[in-house]
Amino acid sequence: MVSLAGQSAGAADPEPLRLHPDNPHYFLFRGEPTVIIGSGEHYGAVLNLAFEYVKYLETLQRDGMNHTRLFVGPYCEADTSFNIVCNTLAPAAGRFICAWARSDVPGYANGGNKFDLTRWDEAFFARLRDFVAQAGRCGVIVEVNLFCPFYGEEQWALSPFNPSNNVNDIGAVDRGDVYRLDGHSGLLAIQEQMVRKVVGELQDFDNLYYEIMNEPYIRKVPLDWERHIAAVIMDAQSASAARHLISQNIANGKAEVTDPDPNVSVLNFHYAWPPETVGLNYGLGRVIGDNETGFRGTADLHYRREAWAFMVAGGGLYSNLDYSFTVGHEDGSFELPEKQPGGGGPSLRQQLRILSDFLRGFDFVRMAPLPEALKGELADGLSGFVLGEAGRQYGVYLCHDQPQPQATSAELLLELPAGTYLVTWVDTLTGAKEAEQRVRHEGGALSLTSPPFAEDLALRVVGA
């Protein structure tokens, strides 16, 4: 059996995280086939000086998570953004740090002096390097997100790119024109310099990959700009034998990628429920990820269901936006107010760990989506997903569209070659194994009856 890398620190492989050579829908990390599953803070762990990230990373390790996502600073948020309470991406006045040094001119919108876009803040890069090093010690893979569009004026008002916040007479453009190849007001050169600086500072770490931009489609950032930045990342690594992977955030929900950038190895989506986008893009031979979800209320069910369905449909990466991590609650213990837009917390992380344990119980590098293995029709409102290797191993996930008022059994037909199989039902809330049995099958559709469940349930079938 293979295991999920990242559950504990191990001896570093000289190569960084990469696509698995035998199945590029998954990763290879420190010598182990790897899927990435996380539930992390809202991307401000480095740029928010008040956030104690060592405690945070150790909590991820303790809870079995092996992923975190961070922003590097052209973008941050106000404490009113998106109605998020105790938003880590909204540092308090005077607590924001980013790639550029402060000048001696007062007037930054959220306290302190304006930025000088010709000078680096070495304290920021020391903090960034230490964060990635501490993450590596904890077996956590870091998604380093370089840019984010400005959703509204309140985010643009806080950006060092805004001319009111820098001393360089740079950035005198509409916030919708910040990311353009014509380099409005010198911004493109500043962006390229930042990318090269970040890549250079992190070149020797094995536990990271780069994402070009968070949600470029929200503000219609031109695709040629994204491709240019990916080329800059690759060029910045050209002198090194070790190349970090690049992720591109494609769409919310689903989209079919018809002309993939050859420099991009990870195609990431947000809010990918149901997981149709996996099937649409599986043939591209790259990792398909769901690297943000967290705006569907505070209950665990939606996020657990999205994670299970996405990964059993063939995804290689899932990352939940977990609002239980805040300044002062870096152990993920913040109690979510009802008005919080998303969820998270110890119980959800435990449920995601059960998913991790379920997947690592298979030789998943040999598996692929097998929706055709489910025969016949499931009951109304019930969805099923299958990941498998024909005749050898199958993982099945069943979920109701809505929680049922009473737990009931489900009937399904699973197409299997002749053989003997160990059939085990798994409770997605507790990880408990239910109704384990050995079955001699003559081939064709095997009829199975599940234990009663009201929300979701998993099934493991392996050759015995």
SULMO-V863989 format. One record per helix or strand. SS is the DSSP state (a for helix, b for strand). FROM is the first residue (numbers start at 1). TO is the last residue. If there is no record, write none. Layout:
ss=[SS & SS]
from=[FROM & FROM]
to=[TO & TO]
//
This chain:
ss=[b & b & b & b & b & a & b & a & b & b & b & a & b & a & a & b & a & a & b & a & a & b & b & a & b & a & b & b & b & a & a & b & a & b & b & b & b & b & b & b & b & b & b]
from=[18 & 23 & 32 & 36 & 48 & 53 & 67 & 81 & 96 & 100 & 113 & 122 & 141 & 153 & 163 & 166 & 175 & 184 & 208 & 216 & 223 & 246 & 266 & 276 & 287 & 301 & 317 & 326 & 329 & 346 & 364 & 368 & 371 & 374 & 382 & 393 & 408 & 411 & 419 & 433 & 444 & 453 & 456]
to=[20 & 29 & 34 & 40 & 48 & 62 & 71 & 83 & 96 & 106 & 120 & 137 & 148 & 156 & 165 & 166 & 177 & 202 & 214 & 219 & 236 & 252 & 270 & 284 & 292 & 312 & 321 & 326 & 329 & 360 & 366 & 369 & 373 & 375 & 389 & 400 & 408 & 416 & 426 & 441 & 449 & 453 & 463]
//
